[in-house]
């Protein structure tokens, strides 16, 4: 599972919309406004576009190995 978290500034709203549409096209689902989850790897073209659009500094992508809830220790 992959978790995508982003914070694209309002002045770059068109890029933010592009990002959301790309995540939808890749089968990702929205958890919160800027937090998305998906089960498929993102294609190389997605990362190339992030670089081209200068969005990499606004996005974090995590690979999660097991789903579940956090517990107090």
PDB file of N, CA, C and O in Angstrom:
ATOM      1  N   UNK A   1       0.855  -1.165   0.000  1.00  0.00           N
ATOM      2  CA  UNK A   1       0.000   0.000   0.000  1.00  0.00           C
ATOM      3  C   UNK A   1       0.902   1.229   0.000  1.00  0.00           C
ATOM      4  O   UNK A   1       1.957   1.243   0.634  1.00  0.00           O
ATOM      5  N   UNK A   2       0.471   2.249  -0.716  1.00  0.00           N
ATOM      6  CA  UNK A   2       1.209   3.506  -0.752  1.00  0.00           C
ATOM      7  C   UNK A   2       0.348   4.635  -0.227  1.00  0.00           C
ATOM      8  O   UNK A   2      -0.852   4.707  -0.493  1.00  0.00           O
ATOM      9  N   UNK A   3       0.979   5.505   0.516  1.00  0.00           N
ATOM     10  CA  UNK A   3       0.319   6.672   1.088  1.00  0.00           C
ATOM     11  C   UNK A   3       0.960   7.899   0.458  1.00  0.00           C
ATOM     12  O   UNK A   3       2.179   8.063   0.509  1.00  0.00           O
ATOM     13  N   UNK A   4       0.144   8.758  -0.134  1.00  0.00           N
ATOM     14  CA  UNK A   4       0.631   9.970  -0.791  1.00  0.00           C
ATOM     15  C   UNK A   4       0.085  11.167  -0.024  1.00  0.00           C
ATOM     16  O   UNK A   4      -1.126  11.324   0.131  1.00  0.00           O
ATOM     17  N   UNK A   5       0.994  12.004   0.449  1.00  0.00           N
ATOM     18  CA  UNK A   5       0.624  13.202   1.208  1.00  0.00           C
ATOM     19  C   UNK A   5       1.228  14.391   0.486  1.00  0.00           C
ATOM     20  O   UNK A   5       2.416  14.392   0.163  1.00  0.00           O
ATOM     21  N   UNK A   6       0.407  15.410   0.231  1.00  0.00           N
ATOM     22  CA  UNK A   6       0.941  16.571  -0.470  1.00  0.00           C
ATOM     23  C   UNK A   6       0.370  17.859   0.094  1.00  0.00           C
ATOM     24  O   UNK A   6      -0.701  17.879   0.701  1.00  0.00           O
ATOM     25  N   UNK A   7       1.116  18.935  -0.124  1.00  0.00           N
ATOM     26  CA  UNK A   7       0.703  20.276   0.287  1.00  0.00           C
ATOM     27  C   UNK A   7       1.171  21.247  -0.797  1.00  0.00           C
ATOM     28  O   UNK A   7       2.235  21.858  -0.690  1.00  0.00           O
ATOM     29  N   UNK A   8       0.357  21.374  -1.834  1.00  0.00           N
ATOM     30  CA  UNK A   8       0.677  22.245  -2.963  1.00  0.00           C
ATOM     31  C   UNK A   8       0.045  23.605  -2.691  1.00  0.00           C
ATOM     32  O   UNK A   8      -1.156  23.685  -2.433  1.00  0.00           O
ATOM     33  N   UNK A   9       0.838  24.677  -2.745  1.00  0.00           N
ATOM     34  CA  UNK A   9       0.315  26.016  -2.433  1.00  0.00           C
ATOM     35  C   UNK A   9      -0.841  26.433  -3.348  1.00  0.00           C
ATOM     36  O   UNK A   9      -0.948  25.976  -4.486  1.00  0.00           O
ATOM     37  N   UNK A  10      -1.682  27.294  -2.835  1.00  0.00           N
ATOM     38  CA  UNK A  10      -2.846  27.780  -3.582  1.00  0.00           C
ATOM     39  C   UNK A  10      -2.442  28.415  -4.912  1.00  0.00           C
ATOM     40  O   UNK A  10      -3.164  28.280  -5.900  1.00  0.00           O
ATOM     41  N   UNK A  11      -1.319  29.094  -4.954  1.00  0.00           N
ATOM     42  CA  UNK A  11      -0.890  29.746  -6.198  1.00  0.00           C
ATOM     43  C   UNK A  11      -0.576  28.727  -7.300  1.00  0.00           C
ATOM     44  O   UNK A  11      -0.434  29.094  -8.467  1.00  0.00           O
ATOM     45  N   UNK A  12      -0.469  27.448  -6.924  1.00  0.00           N
ATOM     46  CA  UNK A  12      -0.218  26.377  -7.893  1.00  0.00           C
ATOM     47  C   UNK A  12      -1.411  25.424  -7.966  1.00  0.00           C
ATOM     48  O   UNK A  12      -1.244  24.213  -8.111  1.00  0.00           O
ATOM     49  N   UNK A  13      -2.602  25.980  -7.866  1.00  0.00           N
ATOM     50  CA  UNK A  13      -3.807  25.147  -7.797  1.00  0.00           C
ATOM     51  C   UNK A  13      -4.011  24.278  -9.032  1.00  0.00           C
ATOM     52  O   UNK A  13      -4.540  23.173  -8.911  1.00  0.00           O
ATOM     53  N   UNK A  14      -3.610  24.736 -10.212  1.00  0.00           N
ATOM     54  CA  UNK A  14      -3.756  23.907 -11.419  1.00  0.00           C
ATOM     55  C   UNK A  14      -2.891  22.654 -11.322  1.00  0.00           C
ATOM     56  O   UNK A  14      -3.301  21.574 -11.746  1.00  0.00           O
ATOM     57  N   UNK A  15      -1.711  22.802 -10.769  1.00  0.00           N
ATOM     58  CA  UNK A  15      -0.831  21.646 -10.573  1.00  0.00           C
ATOM     59  C   UNK A  15      -1.423  20.701  -9.535  1.00  0.00           C
ATOM     60  O   UNK A  15      -1.320  19.482  -9.672  1.00  0.00           O
ATOM     61  N   UNK A  16      -2.039  21.255  -8.500  1.00  0.00           N
ATOM     62  CA  UNK A  16      -2.673  20.433  -7.462  1.00  0.00           C
ATOM     63  C   UNK A  16      -3.828  19.636  -8.064  1.00  0.00           C
ATOM     64  O   UNK A  16      -3.999  18.457  -7.755  1.00  0.00           O
ATOM     65  N   UNK A  17      -4.613  20.272  -8.915  1.00  0.00           N
ATOM     66  CA  UNK A  17      -5.713  19.578  -9.582  1.00  0.00           C
ATOM     67  C   UNK A  17      -5.168  18.458 -10.470  1.00  0.00           C
ATOM     68  O   UNK A  17      -5.711  17.353 -10.485  1.00  0.00           O
ATOM     69  N   UNK A  18      -4.097  18.746 -11.205  1.00  0.00           N
ATOM     70  CA  UNK A  18      -3.470  17.713 -12.033  1.00  0.00           C
ATOM     71  C   UNK A  18      -3.066  16.523 -11.167  1.00  0.00           C
ATOM     72  O   UNK A  18      -3.314  15.374 -11.531  1.00  0.00           O
ATOM     73  N   UNK A  19      -2.443  16.799 -10.022  1.00  0.00           N
ATOM     74  CA  UNK A  19      -1.984  15.743  -9.122  1.00  0.00           C
ATOM     75  C   UNK A  19      -3.154  14.877  -8.667  1.00  0.00           C
ATOM     76  O   UNK A  19      -3.060  13.650  -8.682  1.00  0.00           O
ATOM     77  N   UNK A  20      -4.241  15.500  -8.269  1.00  0.00           N
ATOM     78  CA  UNK A  20      -5.420  14.741  -7.821  1.00  0.00           C
ATOM     79  C   UNK A  20      -5.987  13.875  -8.945  1.00  0.00           C
ATOM     80  O   UNK A  20      -6.349  12.720  -8.724  1.00  0.00           O
ATOM     81  N   UNK A  21      -6.063  14.438 -10.148  1.00  0.00           N
ATOM     82  CA  UNK A  21      -6.592  13.673 -11.282  1.00  0.00           C
ATOM     83  C   UNK A  21      -5.683  12.497 -11.640  1.00  0.00           C
ATOM     84  O   UNK A  21      -6.170  11.424 -11.994  1.00  0.00           O
ATOM     85  N   UNK A  22      -4.383  12.693 -11.550  1.00  0.00           N
ATOM     86  CA  UNK A  22      -3.438  11.607 -11.818  1.00  0.00           C
ATOM     87  C   UNK A  22      -3.568  10.492 -10.787  1.00  0.00           C
ATOM     88  O   UNK A  22      -3.541   9.311 -11.134  1.00  0.00           O
ATOM     89  N   UNK A  23      -3.709  10.869  -9.528  1.00  0.00           N
ATOM     90  CA  UNK A  23      -3.871   9.854  -8.483  1.00  0.00           C
ATOM     91  C   UNK A  23      -5.157   9.066  -8.699  1.00  0.00           C
ATOM     92  O   UNK A  23      -5.172   7.846  -8.531  1.00  0.00           O
ATOM     93  N   UNK A  24      -6.228   9.746  -9.065  1.00  0.00           N
ATOM     94  CA  UNK A  24      -7.484   9.052  -9.382  1.00  0.00           C
ATOM     95  C   UNK A  24      -7.289   8.085 -10.544  1.00  0.00           C
ATOM     96  O   UNK A  24      -7.753   6.945 -10.495  1.00  0.00           O
ATOM     97  N   UNK A  25      -6.605   8.541 -11.583  1.00  0.00           N
ATOM     98  CA  UNK A  25      -6.369   7.705 -12.761  1.00  0.00           C
ATOM     99  C   UNK A  25      -5.545   6.464 -12.415  1.00  0.00           C
ATOM    100  O   UNK A  25      -5.672   5.432 -13.073  1.00  0.00           O
ATOM    101  N   UNK A  26      -4.714   6.563 -11.399  1.00  0.00           N
ATOM    102  CA  UNK A  26      -3.887   5.428 -10.957  1.00  0.00           C
ATOM    103  C   UNK A  26      -4.623   4.538  -9.963  1.00  0.00           C
ATOM    104  O   UNK A  26      -4.047   3.578  -9.450  1.00  0.00           O
ATOM    105  N   UNK A  27      -5.888   4.845  -9.685  1.00  0.00           N
ATOM    106  CA  UNK A  27      -6.682   4.013  -8.785  1.00  0.00           C
ATOM    107  C   UNK A  27      -6.557   4.362  -7.318  1.00  0.00           C
ATOM    108  O   UNK A  27      -6.976   3.583  -6.463  1.00  0.00           O
ATOM    109  N   UNK A  28      -5.992   5.511  -7.009  1.00  0.00           N
ATOM    110  CA  UNK A  28      -5.831   5.933  -5.617  1.00  0.00           C
ATOM    111  C   UNK A  28      -7.133   6.534  -5.096  1.00  0.00           C
ATOM    112  O   UNK A  28      -7.926   7.088  -5.858  1.00  0.00           O
ATOM    113  N   UNK A  29      -7.339   6.416  -3.797  1.00  0.00           N
ATOM    114  CA  UNK A  29      -8.548   6.915  -3.133  1.00  0.00           C
ATOM    115  C   UNK A  29      -8.170   7.996  -2.134  1.00  0.00           C
ATOM    116  O   UNK A  29      -7.094   7.966  -1.537  1.00  0.00           O
ATOM    117  N   UNK A  30      -9.066   8.940  -1.968  1.00  0.00           N
ATOM    118  CA  UNK A  30      -8.819  10.044  -1.048  1.00  0.00           C
ATOM    119  C   UNK A  30      -9.162   9.619   0.385  1.00  0.00           C
ATOM    120  O   UNK A  30     -10.232   9.067   0.638  1.00  0.00           O
ATOM    121  N   UNK A  31      -8.247   9.881   1.309  1.00  0.00           N
ATOM    122  CA  UNK A  31      -8.508   9.674   2.737  1.00  0.00           C
ATOM    123  C   UNK A  31      -8.892  10.997   3.379  1.00  0.00           C
ATOM    124  O   UNK A  31      -9.845  11.076   4.155  1.00  0.00           O
ATOM    125  N   UNK A  32      -8.140  12.025   3.046  1.00  0.00           N
ATOM    126  CA  UNK A  32      -8.412  13.405   3.440  1.00  0.00           C
ATOM    127  C   UNK A  32      -8.049  14.257   2.241  1.00  0.00           C
ATOM    128  O   UNK A  32      -7.546  13.742   1.243  1.00  0.00           O
ATOM    129  N   UNK A  33      -8.297  15.540   2.327  1.00  0.00           N
ATOM    130  CA  UNK A  33      -8.095  16.422   1.176  1.00  0.00           C
ATOM    131  C   UNK A  33      -6.756  16.215   0.466  1.00  0.00           C
ATOM    132  O   UNK A  33      -6.716  16.156  -0.763  1.00  0.00           O
ATOM    133  N   UNK A  34      -5.691  16.107   1.200  1.00  0.00           N
ATOM    134  CA  UNK A  34      -4.357  15.970   0.603  1.00  0.00           C
ATOM    135  C   UNK A  34      -3.648  14.694   1.033  1.00  0.00           C
ATOM    136  O   UNK A  34      -2.419  14.629   1.036  1.00  0.00           O
ATOM    137  N   UNK A  35      -4.427  13.685   1.394  1.00  0.00           N
ATOM    138  CA  UNK A  35      -3.874  12.380   1.781  1.00  0.00           C
ATOM    139  C   UNK A  35      -4.607  11.314   0.968  1.00  0.00           C
ATOM    140  O   UNK A  35      -5.826  11.173   1.063  1.00  0.00           O
ATOM    141  N   UNK A  36      -3.850  10.574   0.173  1.00  0.00           N
ATOM    142  CA  UNK A  36      -4.420   9.569  -0.719  1.00  0.00           C
ATOM    143  C   UNK A  36      -3.759   8.224  -0.455  1.00  0.00           C
ATOM    144  O   UNK A  36      -2.613   8.166  -0.009  1.00  0.00           O
ATOM    145  N   UNK A  37      -4.484   7.143  -0.733  1.00  0.00           N
ATOM    146  CA  UNK A  37      -3.957   5.796  -0.542  1.00  0.00           C
ATOM    147  C   UNK A  37      -4.230   4.976  -1.800  1.00  0.00           C
ATOM    148  O   UNK A  37      -5.272   5.111  -2.440  1.00  0.00           O
ATOM    149  N   UNK A  38      -3.257   4.118  -2.134  1.00  0.00           N
ATOM    150  CA  UNK A  38      -3.415   3.251  -3.288  1.00  0.00           C
ATOM    151  C   UNK A  38      -2.632   1.968  -3.099  1.00  0.00           C
ATOM    152  O   UNK A  38      -1.739   1.881  -2.257  1.00  0.00           O
ATOM    153  N   UNK A  39      -2.985   0.976  -3.899  1.00  0.00           N
ATOM    154  CA  UNK A  39      -2.350  -0.332  -3.762  1.00  0.00           C
ATOM    155  C   UNK A  39      -1.437  -0.673  -4.931  1.00  0.00           C
ATOM    156  O   UNK A  39      -0.756  -1.698  -4.907  1.00  0.00           O
ATOM    157  N   UNK A  40      -1.417   0.170  -5.946  1.00  0.00           N
ATOM    158  CA  UNK A  40      -0.563  -0.067  -7.112  1.00  0.00           C
ATOM    159  C   UNK A  40       0.619   0.890  -7.091  1.00  0.00           C
ATOM    160  O   UNK A  40       0.494   2.023  -6.626  1.00  0.00           O
ATOM    161  N   UNK A  41       1.753   0.446  -7.586  1.00  0.00           N
ATOM    162  CA  UNK A  41       2.885   1.370  -7.704  1.00  0.00           C
ATOM    163  C   UNK A  41       2.534   2.485  -8.689  1.00  0.00           C
ATOM    164  O   UNK A  41       1.806   2.264  -9.657  1.00  0.00           O
ATOM    165  N   UNK A  42       3.050   3.661  -8.435  1.00  0.00           N
ATOM    166  CA  UNK A  42       2.844   4.771  -9.359  1.00  0.00           C
ATOM    167  C   UNK A  42       3.813   4.617 -10.528  1.00  0.00           C
ATOM    168  O   UNK A  42       4.963   4.225 -10.328  1.00  0.00           O
ATOM    169  N   UNK A  43       3.361   4.920 -11.749  1.00  0.00           N
ATOM    170  CA  UNK A  43       4.226   4.730 -12.916  1.00  0.00           C
ATOM    171  C   UNK A  43       5.383   5.730 -12.957  1.00  0.00           C
ATOM    172  O   UNK A  43       5.304   6.815 -12.380  1.00  0.00           O
ATOM    173  N   UNK A  44       6.439   5.353 -13.638  1.00  0.00           N
ATOM    174  CA  UNK A  44       7.610   6.215 -13.777  1.00  0.00           C
ATOM    175  C   UNK A  44       7.233   7.566 -14.385  1.00  0.00           C
ATOM    176  O   UNK A  44       7.810   8.590 -14.019  1.00  0.00           O
ATOM    177  N   UNK A  45       6.277   7.577 -15.304  1.00  0.00           N
ATOM    178  CA  UNK A  45       5.847   8.822 -15.942  1.00  0.00           C
ATOM    179  C   UNK A  45       5.289   9.806 -14.918  1.00  0.00           C
ATOM    180  O   UNK A  45       5.432  11.018 -15.075  1.00  0.00           O
ATOM    181  N   UNK A  46       4.656   9.286 -13.876  1.00  0.00           N
ATOM    182  CA  UNK A  46       4.122  10.137 -12.812  1.00  0.00           C
ATOM    183  C   UNK A  46       5.262  10.887 -12.128  1.00  0.00           C
ATOM    184  O   UNK A  46       5.166  12.093 -11.899  1.00  0.00           O
ATOM    185  N   UNK A  47       6.337  10.177 -11.804  1.00  0.00           N
ATOM    186  CA  UNK A  47       7.481  10.797 -11.131  1.00  0.00           C
ATOM    187  C   UNK A  47       8.204  11.783 -12.047  1.00  0.00           C
ATOM    188  O   UNK A  47       8.693  12.819 -11.596  1.00  0.00           O
ATOM    189  N   UNK A  48       8.265  11.453 -13.325  1.00  0.00           N
ATOM    190  CA  UNK A  48       8.870  12.376 -14.289  1.00  0.00           C
ATOM    191  C   UNK A  48       8.057  13.663 -14.391  1.00  0.00           C
ATOM    192  O   UNK A  48       8.621  14.753 -14.480  1.00  0.00           O
ATOM    193  N   UNK A  49       6.736  13.536 -14.378  1.00  0.00           N
ATOM    194  CA  UNK A  49       5.867  14.716 -14.433  1.00  0.00           C
ATOM    195  C   UNK A  49       5.997  15.548 -13.161  1.00  0.00           C
ATOM    196  O   UNK A  49       5.978  16.777 -13.222  1.00  0.00           O
ATOM    197  N   UNK A  50       6.129  14.890 -12.009  1.00  0.00           N
ATOM    198  CA  UNK A  50       6.342  15.627 -10.755  1.00  0.00           C
ATOM    199  C   UNK A  50       7.599  16.481 -10.851  1.00  0.00           C
ATOM    200  O   UNK A  50       7.618  17.634 -10.419  1.00  0.00           O
ATOM    201  N   UNK A  51       8.637  15.903 -11.418  1.00  0.00           N
ATOM    202  CA  UNK A  51       9.899  16.624 -11.584  1.00  0.00           C
ATOM    203  C   UNK A  51       9.713  17.800 -12.546  1.00  0.00           C
ATOM    204  O   UNK A  51      10.133  18.920 -12.257  1.00  0.00           O
ATOM    205  N   UNK A  52       9.088  17.534 -13.676  1.00  0.00           N
ATOM    206  CA  UNK A  52       8.877  18.563 -14.698  1.00  0.00           C
ATOM    207  C   UNK A  52       8.045  19.730 -14.155  1.00  0.00           C
ATOM    208  O   UNK A  52       8.331  20.891 -14.444  1.00  0.00           O
ATOM    209  N   UNK A  53       7.011  19.409 -13.365  1.00  0.00           N
ATOM    210  CA  UNK A  53       6.122  20.434 -12.805  1.00  0.00           C
ATOM    211  C   UNK A  53       6.664  21.050 -11.519  1.00  0.00           C
ATOM    212  O   UNK A  53       6.025  21.922 -10.930  1.00  0.00           O
ATOM    213  N   UNK A  54       7.828  20.605 -11.086  1.00  0.00           N
ATOM    214  CA  UNK A  54       8.463  21.106  -9.864  1.00  0.00           C
ATOM    215  C   UNK A  54       7.563  20.899  -8.638  1.00  0.00           C
ATOM    216  O   UNK A  54       7.391  21.801  -7.818  1.00  0.00           O
ATOM    217  N   UNK A  55       6.996  19.693  -8.533  1.00  0.00           N
ATOM    218  CA  UNK A  55       6.097  19.364  -7.422  1.00  0.00           C
ATOM    219  C   UNK A  55       6.732  18.443  -6.386  1.00  0.00           C
ATOM    220  O   UNK A  55       6.139  18.215  -5.331  1.00  0.00           O
ATOM    221  N   UNK A  56       7.896  17.918  -6.653  1.00  0.00           N
ATOM    222  CA  UNK A  56       8.482  16.932  -5.728  1.00  0.00           C
ATOM    223  C   UNK A  56       8.656  17.476  -4.321  1.00  0.00           C
ATOM    224  O   UNK A  56       8.545  16.727  -3.351  1.00  0.00           O
ATOM    225  N   UNK A  57       8.924  18.754  -4.198  1.00  0.00           N
ATOM    226  CA  UNK A  57       9.133  19.330  -2.855  1.00  0.00           C
ATOM    227  C   UNK A  57       7.835  19.436  -2.062  1.00  0.00           C
ATOM    228  O   UNK A  57       7.862  19.689  -0.857  1.00  0.00           O
ATOM    229  N   UNK A  58       6.696  19.243  -2.733  1.00  0.00           N
ATOM    230  CA  UNK A  58       5.395  19.373  -2.078  1.00  0.00           C
ATOM    231  C   UNK A  58       4.730  18.028  -1.780  1.00  0.00           C
ATOM    232  O   UNK A  58       3.620  17.994  -1.248  1.00  0.00           O
ATOM    233  N   UNK A  59       5.385  16.936  -2.110  1.00  0.00           N
ATOM    234  CA  UNK A  59       4.731  15.631  -2.007  1.00  0.00           C
ATOM    235  C   UNK A  59       5.633  14.626  -1.287  1.00  0.00           C
ATOM    236  O   UNK A  59       6.851  14.623  -1.465  1.00  0.00           O
ATOM    237  N   UNK A  60       5.008  13.777  -0.474  1.00  0.00           N
ATOM    238  CA  UNK A  60       5.702  12.687   0.217  1.00  0.00           C
ATOM    239  C   UNK A  60       4.950  11.400  -0.107  1.00  0.00           C
ATOM    240  O   UNK A  60       3.723  11.348  -0.023  1.00  0.00           O
ATOM    241  N   UNK A  61       5.687  10.378  -0.473  1.00  0.00           N
ATOM    242  CA  UNK A  61       5.090   9.090  -0.810  1.00  0.00           C
ATOM    243  C   UNK A  61       5.709   8.032   0.096  1.00  0.00           C
ATOM    244  O   UNK A  61       6.928   7.867   0.144  1.00  0.00           O
ATOM    245  N   UNK A  62       4.842   7.322   0.811  1.00  0.00           N
ATOM    246  CA  UNK A  62       5.287   6.292   1.746  1.00  0.00           C
ATOM    247  C   UNK A  62       4.793   4.935   1.270  1.00  0.00           C
ATOM    248  O   UNK A  62       3.681   4.814   0.756  1.00  0.00           O
ATOM    249  N   UNK A  63       5.615   3.930   1.441  1.00  0.00           N
ATOM    250  CA  UNK A  63       5.219   2.561   1.190  1.00  0.00           C
ATOM    251  C   UNK A  63       4.915   1.927   2.546  1.00  0.00           C
ATOM    252  O   UNK A  63       5.764   1.920   3.438  1.00  0.00           O
ATOM    253  N   UNK A  64       3.708   1.399   2.696  1.00  0.00           N
ATOM    254  CA  UNK A  64       3.257   0.822   3.963  1.00  0.00           C
ATOM    255  C   UNK A  64       3.210  -0.692   3.791  1.00  0.00           C
ATOM    256  O   UNK A  64       2.550  -1.201   2.884  1.00  0.00           O
ATOM    257  N   UNK A  65       3.910  -1.405   4.661  1.00  0.00           N
ATOM    258  CA  UNK A  65       3.997  -2.856   4.537  1.00  0.00           C
ATOM    259  C   UNK A  65       2.857  -3.608   5.201  1.00  0.00           C
ATOM    260  O   UNK A  65       2.532  -4.721   4.788  1.00  0.00           O
ATOM    261  N   UNK A  66       2.243  -3.023   6.223  1.00  0.00           N
ATOM    262  CA  UNK A  66       1.114  -3.689   6.870  1.00  0.00           C
ATOM    263  C   UNK A  66       0.107  -2.645   7.320  1.00  0.00           C
ATOM    264  O   UNK A  66       0.468  -1.597   7.855  1.00  0.00           O
ATOM    265  N   UNK A  67      -1.151  -2.949   7.093  1.00  0.00           N
ATOM    266  CA  UNK A  67      -2.222  -2.035   7.483  1.00  0.00           C
ATOM    267  C   UNK A  67      -2.675  -2.378   8.892  1.00  0.00           C
ATOM    268  O   UNK A  67      -2.528  -3.517   9.338  1.00  0.00           O
ATOM    269  N   UNK A  68      -3.216  -1.411   9.582  1.00  0.00           N
ATOM    270  CA  UNK A  68      -3.708  -1.643  10.932  1.00  0.00           C
ATOM    271  C   UNK A  68      -3.831  -0.341  11.680  1.00  0.00           C
ATOM    272  O   UNK A  68      -3.765   0.739  11.094  1.00  0.00           O
ATOM    273  N   UNK A  69      -4.009  -0.449  12.961  1.00  0.00           N
ATOM    274  CA  UNK A  69      -4.138   0.744  13.785  1.00  0.00           C
ATOM    275  C   UNK A  69      -2.933   0.863  14.698  1.00  0.00           C
ATOM    276  O   UNK A  69      -2.241  -0.117  14.975  1.00  0.00           O
ATOM    277  N   UNK A  70      -2.698   2.059  15.150  1.00  0.00           N
ATOM    278  CA  UNK A  70      -1.614   2.286  16.109  1.00  0.00           C
ATOM    279  C   UNK A  70      -2.076   1.864  17.496  1.00  0.00           C
ATOM    280  O   UNK A  70      -3.243   2.035  17.848  1.00  0.00           O
ATOM    281  N   UNK A  71      -1.173   1.320  18.265  1.00  0.00           N
ATOM    282  CA  UNK A  71      -1.493   0.909  19.633  1.00  0.00           C
ATOM    283  C   UNK A  71      -0.551   1.591  20.598  1.00  0.00           C
ATOM    284  O   UNK A  71       0.601   1.866  20.261  1.00  0.00           O
ATOM    285  N   UNK A  72      -1.037   1.864  21.801  1.00  0.00           N
ATOM    286  CA  UNK A  72      -0.167   2.374  22.857  1.00  0.00           C
ATOM    287  C   UNK A  72       0.734   1.252  23.322  1.00  0.00           C
ATOM    288  O   UNK A  72       0.317   0.097  23.405  1.00  0.00           O
ATOM    289  N   UNK A  73       1.967   1.600  23.624  1.00  0.00           N
ATOM    290  CA  UNK A  73       2.884   0.572  24.137  1.00  0.00           C
ATOM    291  C   UNK A  73       3.062   0.726  25.613  1.00  0.00           C
ATOM    292  O   UNK A  73       3.797  -0.045  26.230  1.00  0.00           O
TER     293      UNK A  73
END
